[in-house]
Amino acid sequence: MTAANKSWEDQIASHLKAEVAGLRTCQRYAGEFDAAGVSKISFNAPAVFVACLGWMKAKQEHQPGDGRTAYTVRFAAFAVAQKPGKLSRTDIVALSLALTDAIDGKTLGVTGAQIAEFDKAENGVNADLDKSGLALWAISWSQRIITGESLWQPGEAIPVEIVFSHTPEVGLGNEQHYQSANPEQAASHV
């Protein structure tokens, strides 16, 4: 499976597995992350589960303008470790810090992604997980990811024509209101 064909979460899990020492399990996770969900899956701790929490279209100033679309995507990495014995609570904090360092400011191996912006890390104290002898931390971040195909092929000349309009009717369907700002074309409109 090539990087372009892997899900965002799979690409991130591959990156984190390579960057964070000592992980025994690192994979995507779908669904609500809670004690009931954790008990239904098989894994070896310390483990990290990567989930996409949602996305929205990025602001206009972050759109590439070439036919592709930029989204602001929210992710979380859930770190699960055994309580004192093999890995203490202090060690899960160290693991969470290592994950934060591996995430913040990186593209995480995601095709079309810009750098991740760390949001927060928080203890996922849960009585049921505690009874199971597990400790949980959640690290969340967002990053812009550009999807789709560019209107222009690599190496192809990109058409450059600057147009403007004085009317409030702008955008698709209002092209007749635009005037060229290119000097040679503007002179022909006088």
C-alpha positions as CSV (number, residue, x, y, z in Angstrom):
1,M,0.0,0.0,0.0
2,T,1.5,3.4,-1.0
3,A,1.4,6.4,1.2
4,A,-1.2,8.0,-1.1
5,N,-3.5,5.0,-0.6
6,K,-3.1,4.8,3.2
7,S,-5.6,6.6,5.4
8,W,-4.4,9.7,7.3
9,E,-4.5,7.7,10.5
10,D,-2.4,4.9,9.1
11,Q,0.2,7.4,7.7
12,I,0.4,9.1,11.2
13,A,0.6,5.7,13.0
14,S,3.6,4.7,10.7
15,H,5.3,8.0,11.4
16,L,4.8,7.7,15.2
17,K,5.9,4.1,15.3
18,A,9.2,5.1,13.6
19,E,9.7,8.2,15.8
20,V,8.7,7.1,19.3
21,A,10.9,4.5,20.8
22,G,9.4,1.5,22.7
23,L,5.9,1.4,21.2
24,R,4.7,-2.1,20.9
25,T,1.4,-1.2,19.2
26,C,0.7,1.8,17.0
27,Q,-2.3,1.8,14.8
28,R,-5.4,3.7,13.7
29,Y,-8.5,3.6,15.9
30,A,-12.1,4.1,14.8
31,G,-14.9,4.8,17.2
32,E,-15.2,6.3,20.7
33,F,-12.1,5.8,22.7
34,D,-13.1,4.5,26.2
35,A,-12.6,1.6,28.5
36,A,-15.2,-0.5,26.8
37,G,-13.6,0.1,23.4
38,V,-10.1,-0.6,24.6
39,S,-11.2,-3.9,26.1
40,K,-12.5,-5.1,22.7
41,I,-9.2,-4.8,20.9
42,S,-6.0,-6.8,21.2
43,F,-2.8,-4.8,21.7
44,N,0.5,-4.8,23.5
45,A,1.3,-1.9,25.8
46,P,2.7,0.7,25.5
47,A,0.4,1.4,22.7
48,V,-0.8,4.4,20.7
49,F,-4.1,4.6,18.8
50,V,-4.6,7.4,16.2
51,A,-8.0,8.7,15.5
52,C,-9.4,11.4,13.2
53,L,-11.8,13.5,15.2
54,G,-13.2,15.5,12.3
55,W,-12.5,18.3,9.8
56,M,-13.8,21.4,8.2
57,K,-12.9,23.3,5.1
58,A,-9.9,25.6,5.8
59,K,-10.3,29.4,5.6
60,Q,-10.2,30.9,2.2
61,E,-6.7,32.3,2.7
62,H,-5.4,28.8,3.2
63,Q,-6.9,27.4,0.0
64,P,-4.3,26.6,-2.7
65,G,-6.4,28.2,-5.5
66,D,-5.5,25.5,-8.1
67,G,-8.5,23.2,-7.9
68,R,-7.5,21.4,-4.7
69,T,-9.2,21.8,-1.4
70,A,-7.6,22.4,2.0
71,Y,-9.2,21.0,5.2
72,T,-8.3,21.7,8.8
73,V,-8.3,18.2,10.3
74,R,-8.4,17.4,14.0
75,F,-6.6,14.2,15.3
76,A,-5.8,12.6,18.6
77,A,-3.3,10.0,19.6
78,F,-4.4,7.9,22.6
79,A,-1.4,6.6,24.6
80,V,-2.1,3.5,26.7
81,A,0.3,1.9,29.1
82,Q,0.3,-0.4,32.0
83,K,0.4,1.1,35.5
84,P,3.3,0.6,37.8
85,G,5.2,-2.5,37.2
86,K,6.2,-2.4,33.5
87,L,5.4,1.3,33.0
88,S,4.6,3.8,35.7
89,R,2.4,6.8,35.5
90,T,5.5,9.0,35.3
91,D,6.6,6.9,32.3
92,I,3.2,7.4,30.5
93,V,3.8,11.2,31.0
94,A,7.2,10.7,29.4
95,L,5.6,8.7,26.6
96,S,3.0,11.5,26.1
97,L,5.8,14.1,25.9
98,A,7.6,12.0,23.3
99,L,4.4,11.8,21.3
100,T,4.0,15.5,21.6
101,D,7.5,16.1,20.3
102,A,7.0,13.7,17.4
103,I,3.7,15.5,16.4
104,D,4.1,19.2,16.9
105,G,5.5,21.0,13.9
106,K,5.8,17.8,11.8
107,T,3.8,16.7,8.7
108,L,3.6,13.2,10.2
109,G,4.1,11.5,6.9
110,V,0.6,12.5,5.7
111,T,0.3,13.1,2.0
112,G,-0.6,16.7,1.2
113,A,-0.3,17.8,4.9
114,Q,1.1,20.9,6.4
115,I,2.7,20.9,9.8
116,A,0.8,19.8,12.8
117,E,-0.3,22.3,15.4
118,F,-0.3,20.8,18.9
119,D,-3.5,21.5,20.8
120,K,-3.3,19.7,24.2
121,A,-2.3,16.6,26.1
122,E,-4.5,15.4,28.9
123,N,-4.7,12.6,31.4
124,G,-7.6,10.3,30.5
125,V,-8.3,9.1,34.0
126,N,-11.0,6.4,33.8
127,A,-12.1,4.1,36.6
128,D,-12.6,1.1,34.3
129,L,-9.2,1.5,32.7
130,D,-7.7,2.0,36.1
131,K,-9.2,-1.3,37.3
132,S,-7.7,-3.0,34.2
133,G,-4.3,-1.7,35.2
134,L,-4.0,0.7,32.4
135,A,-3.2,4.4,32.2
136,L,-4.4,6.7,29.4
137,W,-3.3,10.0,27.9
138,A,-4.8,11.8,24.9
139,I,-2.7,14.1,22.7
140,S,-4.7,16.2,20.2
141,W,-3.6,18.4,17.3
142,S,-4.8,19.9,14.0
143,Q,-3.3,20.2,10.7
144,R,-4.2,21.5,7.2
145,I,-4.4,18.7,4.6
146,I,-4.7,19.5,0.9
147,T,-6.7,17.0,-1.1
148,G,-7.7,16.6,-4.8
149,E,-5.8,17.2,-8.0
150,S,-4.3,20.5,-9.2
151,L,-5.7,22.0,-12.4
152,W,-2.1,22.3,-13.6
153,Q,0.4,19.5,-14.3
154,P,3.9,19.8,-12.6
155,G,6.2,21.8,-14.9
156,E,3.3,23.2,-16.9
157,A,3.1,27.0,-17.2
158,I,0.5,28.4,-14.8
159,P,-1.8,30.9,-16.5
160,V,-1.4,34.3,-14.9
161,E,-4.1,36.9,-15.5
162,I,-5.0,39.3,-12.8
163,V,-8.6,40.5,-12.9
164,F,-10.6,42.7,-10.6
165,S,-14.2,44.0,-10.1
166,H,-15.7,47.0,-8.5
167,T,-19.1,45.3,-8.1
168,P,-20.1,43.2,-5.1
169,E,-21.0,40.3,-7.6
170,V,-17.7,38.3,-7.5
171,G,-16.9,34.7,-8.0
172,L,-18.1,32.0,-10.3
173,G,-21.0,33.2,-12.5
174,N,-20.0,36.8,-12.3
175,E,-17.0,36.8,-14.6
176,Q,-18.6,39.4,-16.9
177,H,-18.1,42.0,-14.1
178,Y,-14.3,41.5,-14.1
179,Q,-11.7,43.7,-15.8
180,S,-8.1,42.7,-16.6
181,A,-5.3,44.3,-14.5
182,N,-2.7,43.2,-17.1
183,P,-1.3,46.4,-18.6
184,E,-1.5,45.3,-22.3
185,Q,-5.1,44.0,-21.8
186,A,-6.2,47.0,-19.7
187,A,-5.1,49.4,-22.5
188,S,-7.4,47.7,-25.0
189,H,-10.4,48.4,-22.7
190,V,-9.9,52.2,-22.7
